[in-house]
Amino acid sequence: MKKVAVIGAGTAGLASAIRLKSLGYDVTIYEKNDKIGGRMNQIKENGFTFDVGPTIVMMPKLYQEIFEVSGADYKDYIEMLRIDPMFEIQYRDRTTLTASNDLVRMTLENEQVSEEDAQGYMAYLAEVYKRYLVAKNHFIDRSFRKPSEFYNPKMLYQGLKLKTLSSAYKSISKYVKNEKLRQSLAFQTLYIGISPYNGPSIYTIIPMIELLYGVYYIKGGMYSMAKAMEKRFLEMGGKILLNQNVEEFIIENKNIKAIKVNGKISENYDAVLSNVDFPWAMNNLIKDNKNKGKYTPKKIDKMLYSSSSFILYIGTKKRYNLKPHTFFFTNDFNGNINDIFDGKTPDDPSYYVYAPSRIDSSMAPEGKESLYVLVPVPNKSDSPEKWDEKQTKAYTDKILDMMSYHEVFKDIKDNIEYLKVYTPNDFETQFNLQFGATFGLRPTLLQSNYYRPQNKFKFLNNLYSAGSSNHPGAGVPIVLNSAKLAVNELHKDLK
Ligand SMILES: Cc1cc2nc3c(=O)[nH]c(=O)nc-3n(C[C@H](O)[C@H](O)[C@H](O)COP(=O)(O)OP(=O)(O)OC[C@H]3O[C@@H](n4cnc5c(N)ncnc54)[C@H](O)[C@@H]3O)c2cc1C
């Protein structure tokens, strides 16, 4: 039986491991932390349960597929509930916008804006759905080993159909005129850490995916998915080793023979599938520049990175009446986004509040709420911020003040029972994310598809890689696909 070491027990690591096991490989996962999950992690304190990173479940089929490929029924592992309304936006002028994917509710809500915009909304959906099918069938569901697989007339024609040169915001503005409606269909690019004002317009598919395929919640929070994958992998006979800091790939003649873990050399492996953030892995796990191919430290430094996140995890003494997903938008939405990508920590930010305890009583003690407050901030390459204790405290106070402005949170500062804060530093050190960029490499046109680090590493014979900074990109469902592509590539070579 061929042996594969999977480095990292994040979403893509666990999903790859299950797929490899299903194909008959002997699989061992090495994880540096004392818990599986990576960014899909959990904080459990004083009766409060918080998801650390991902919270919004989209494309549920991709979550389910990972159990199905291993011969199991996903319903025995996770309980998925559809959320409707999907989210609410609260504006500074105290108006709200509720996003539903119930066609009747959505139409009535849009007609409140104008009939013209309601019609434009439908036209946007029809057009973007067309582009989504092209993206899915020709780019997201396949990897690119050789230039000829990308540079051929068929692919270039499909690429043109994506019409990706304009920005997400500009593309949406062609269909709807109302500024708030435009923002409600453009801000989702922040889910993958790029600006709606200059991120490729193809990412307007994100709100379309929410609308057409729904937004879901997994009982117990997102971490239940990580635990479910761990359970399935262990049932299949896989091995997970925790507190194993992988320090180096031991390479001979372009082959990884073994890995150096906690100062010791491991047994030999036939292949390595790395779930470590790709730029970080290049800088730290391959020591000799000759084996890095084009990914030298200089190149890694020059690449563009997604935004980072500043997050408050708040356990409150009382309940707060809000939707499970609420976005609080600042007046100067455009200025706020520009700040993030110009490397300025926003002074007047928009932020997102996730309140899973509104729909799942297991997430907080009775009569209390568990709140996750995410503020998009620049990554550490774009910004000089140190996020030391003083700055972290000042920014925490600012966000709590901003929350108190809204009626729903007017007494929040008097009702905090538990508070934990994650800054870009925490994401950098806890999960080895280059520059603390919480969504990995920024998916610009020149860092997407063929130009994104591929799932088969070209410059060594037996290294494969899956995760947010690899093809096809960030976000749980997309990273689950990355695992599928990486395992397919590995199996092509090893079977
Ligand atoms: C704040 C935040 C909010 C998000 N919101 C959403 C959302 O709502 N919906 C959504 O779909 N996606 C969301 N995402 C994105 C999603 O979480 C990620 O794309 C996905 O979880 C990343 O998985 P991964 O497998 O690529 O990497 P990771 O989860 O980072 O896994 C990598 C693993 O490798 C381990 N590792 C690193 N270095 C070593 C080493 N040297 N030795 C051993 N192990 C090592 C790490 O500890 C980690 O466990 C969010 C992300 C963040 C951070």
The ligand as an SDF file (V2000), in Angstrom:
LIG
                    3D

 53 58  0  0  0  0  0  0  0  0999 V2000
  -12.1520   34.7240    9.6230 C   0  0  0  0  0  0  0  0  0  0  0  0
  -12.4990   33.8250    8.4920 C   0  0  0  0  0  0  0  0  0  0  0  0
  -13.8110   33.7680    8.0250 C   0  0  0  0  0  0  0  0  0  0  0  0
  -14.1460   32.9260    6.9730 C   0  0  0  0  0  0  0  0  0  0  0  0
  -15.4570   32.8220    6.5820 N   0  0  0  0  0  0  0  0  0  0  0  0
  -15.8070   31.8810    5.6810 C   0  0  0  0  0  0  0  0  0  0  0  0
  -17.1760   31.5670    5.4650 C   0  0  0  0  0  0  0  0  0  0  0  0
  -18.0580   32.1380    6.0980 O   0  0  0  0  0  0  0  0  0  0  0  0
  -17.4840   30.5950    4.5590 N   0  0  0  0  0  0  0  0  0  0  0  0
  -16.5140   29.9130    3.8670 C   0  0  0  0  0  0  0  0  0  0  0  0
  -16.8480   29.0300    3.0760 O   0  0  0  0  0  0  0  0  0  0  0  0
  -15.1970   30.1820    4.0780 N   0  0  0  0  0  0  0  0  0  0  0  0
  -14.8320   31.1240    4.9670 C   0  0  0  0  0  0  0  0  0  0  0  0
  -13.5150   31.3430    5.2570 N   0  0  0  0  0  0  0  0  0  0  0  0
  -12.4820   30.6800    4.4460 C   0  0  0  0  0  0  0  0  0  0  0  0
  -12.2480   29.2520    4.9010 C   0  0  0  0  0  0  0  0  0  0  0  0
  -12.2180   29.2040    6.2830 O   0  0  0  0  0  0  0  0  0  0  0  0
  -10.9190   28.7680    4.3860 C   0  0  0  0  0  0  0  0  0  0  0  0
  -10.8330   28.9480    2.9770 O   0  0  0  0  0  0  0  0  0  0  0  0
  -10.6740   27.2920    4.7150 C   0  0  0  0  0  0  0  0  0  0  0  0
  -11.1260   26.9400    5.9890 O   0  0  0  0  0  0  0  0  0  0  0  0
   -9.2060   27.0870    4.6250 C   0  0  0  0  0  0  0  0  0  0  0  0
   -8.9080   25.7420    4.7340 O   0  0  0  0  0  0  0  0  0  0  0  0
   -7.4770   25.2150    4.3230 P   0  0  0  0  0  0  0  0  0  0  0  0
   -7.5590   23.7300    4.4060 O   0  0  0  0  0  0  0  0  0  0  0  0
   -7.0410   25.8160    3.0600 O   0  0  0  0  0  0  0  0  0  0  0  0
   -6.4360   25.8160    5.3660 O   0  0  0  0  0  0  0  0  0  0  0  0
   -6.3260   25.8100    6.9620 P   0  0  0  0  0  0  0  0  0  0  0  0
   -7.6430   25.7020    7.5750 O   0  0  0  0  0  0  0  0  0  0  0  0
   -5.5030   26.9730    7.3260 O   0  0  0  0  0  0  0  0  0  0  0  0
   -5.5090   24.4760    7.2680 O   0  0  0  0  0  0  0  0  0  0  0  0
   -4.1150   24.3850    7.2250 C   0  0  0  0  0  0  0  0  0  0  0  0
   -3.6850   23.4900    8.3550 C   0  0  0  0  0  0  0  0  0  0  0  0
   -2.2810   23.2600    8.2570 O   0  0  0  0  0  0  0  0  0  0  0  0
   -1.7220   23.3200    9.5690 C   0  0  0  0  0  0  0  0  0  0  0  0
   -0.2960   23.6170    9.4480 N   0  0  0  0  0  0  0  0  0  0  0  0
    0.2630   24.7760    9.0040 C   0  0  0  0  0  0  0  0  0  0  0  0
    1.6110   24.6980    9.0410 N   0  0  0  0  0  0  0  0  0  0  0  0
    1.9010   23.4490    9.5170 C   0  0  0  0  0  0  0  0  0  0  0  0
    3.1220   22.7720    9.7860 C   0  0  0  0  0  0  0  0  0  0  0  0
    4.3130   23.3520    9.5650 N   0  0  0  0  0  0  0  0  0  0  0  0
    3.0610   21.5190   10.2750 N   0  0  0  0  0  0  0  0  0  0  0  0
    1.8670   20.9060   10.4990 C   0  0  0  0  0  0  0  0  0  0  0  0
    0.6870   21.5070   10.2670 N   0  0  0  0  0  0  0  0  0  0  0  0
    0.7010   22.7640    9.7750 C   0  0  0  0  0  0  0  0  0  0  0  0
   -2.5060   24.4370   10.2180 C   0  0  0  0  0  0  0  0  0  0  0  0
   -2.3930   24.4280   11.6160 O   0  0  0  0  0  0  0  0  0  0  0  0
   -3.9200   24.1170    9.7330 C   0  0  0  0  0  0  0  0  0  0  0  0
   -4.5750   23.2060   10.5640 O   0  0  0  0  0  0  0  0  0  0  0  0
  -13.1510   32.1500    6.3360 C   0  0  0  0  0  0  0  0  0  0  0  0
  -11.8410   32.1990    6.8090 C   0  0  0  0  0  0  0  0  0  0  0  0
  -11.5210   33.0050    7.8920 C   0  0  0  0  0  0  0  0  0  0  0  0
  -10.1330   32.9730    8.4180 C   0  0  0  0  0  0  0  0  0  0  0  0
  1  2  1  0
  2  3  1  0
  2 52  2  0
  3  4  2  0
  4  5  1  0
  4 50  1  0
  5  6  2  0
  6  7  1  0
  6 13  1  0
  7  8  2  0
  7  9  1  0
  9 10  1  0
 10 11  2  0
 10 12  1  0
 12 13  2  0
 13 14  1  0
 14 15  1  0
 14 50  1  0
 15 16  1  0
 16 17  1  0
 16 18  1  0
 18 19  1  0
 18 20  1  0
 20 21  1  0
 20 22  1  0
 22 23  1  0
 23 24  1  0
 24 25  2  0
 24 26  1  0
 24 27  1  0
 27 28  1  0
 28 29  2  0
 28 30  1  0
 28 31  1  0
 31 32  1  0
 32 33  1  0
 33 34  1  0
 33 48  1  0
 34 35  1  0
 35 36  1  0
 35 46  1  0
 36 37  1  0
 36 45  1  0
 37 38  2  0
 38 39  1  0
 39 40  1  0
 39 45  2  0
 40 41  1  0
 40 42  2  0
 42 43  1  0
 43 44  2  0
 44 45  1  0
 46 47  1  0
 46 48  1  0
 48 49  1  0
 50 51  2  0
 51 52  1  0
 52 53  1  0
M  END
$$$$
